[in-house]
């Protein structure tokens, strides 16, 4: 049995879904420290041949 686990990401890439397809059981680690300014809250899109970052605003309590 193959088990895979990853943290949730905003607009995950192809590899994320490839891992889901490869393993028998996939676990979403949702009880971990949120990493601000990471792929958990942003991703990039290619518009007009240029990378543009798309970021989800997150309210924080300044505890980082």
N, C-alpha and C positions, 0 to 999 in steps of 0.2 A: 504494500500500500504506500502510495506517495502522497505526502501532505505538504501543502504550500500555504504560506501566510504572508500578508503584506498589509501595510497601513493604507487607509483610503486616500485617494488622490483626486484632485480636481481635474477632470478630463484626462483620464489615464491613457497612456500610449498603448501601442499594439502588444508590446511585451507583457503588459499587465494581464491582458486577456489571453495571451498565449500561455502564461503560467496557469491561469484558471482552466484552460483546456487540457493542459498536460497532466495535472495532478488529479488524484482521486477525490481528495477533500481539500477545499480551499477555505482558509480562515481569514476573516477581516479583523485586523488588530485595531479595534476602536477604543481601547482603554489604555492609550499611551500618551505621553506628553506631546502636545501640539507644537510643531516646529514652525514658528512664524517665518515668513519669507522663504518658504520652501515649495516643493511641488504639491504639497498638501492643499495649498490655497491658490496656486497660479500655474499657468501653462502658457505656451506661446503659440501663436497662429502665424502663418505666412500670408501676408497681405501685400500685394504689389511687389512680390519678390523680397520683402523685408520682414524680419521677425518682429512681431508686436506681442508684448506680454499682456495677457488677460488675467487680472487679479481679482479675487473675491475679497471685498473688504471684511475685516474681522474686528469686532470690538474686543478689547483686552482691558485687563485691570492693572496693567503695568507691572506684572509679576514675572517678567522674563529676565 
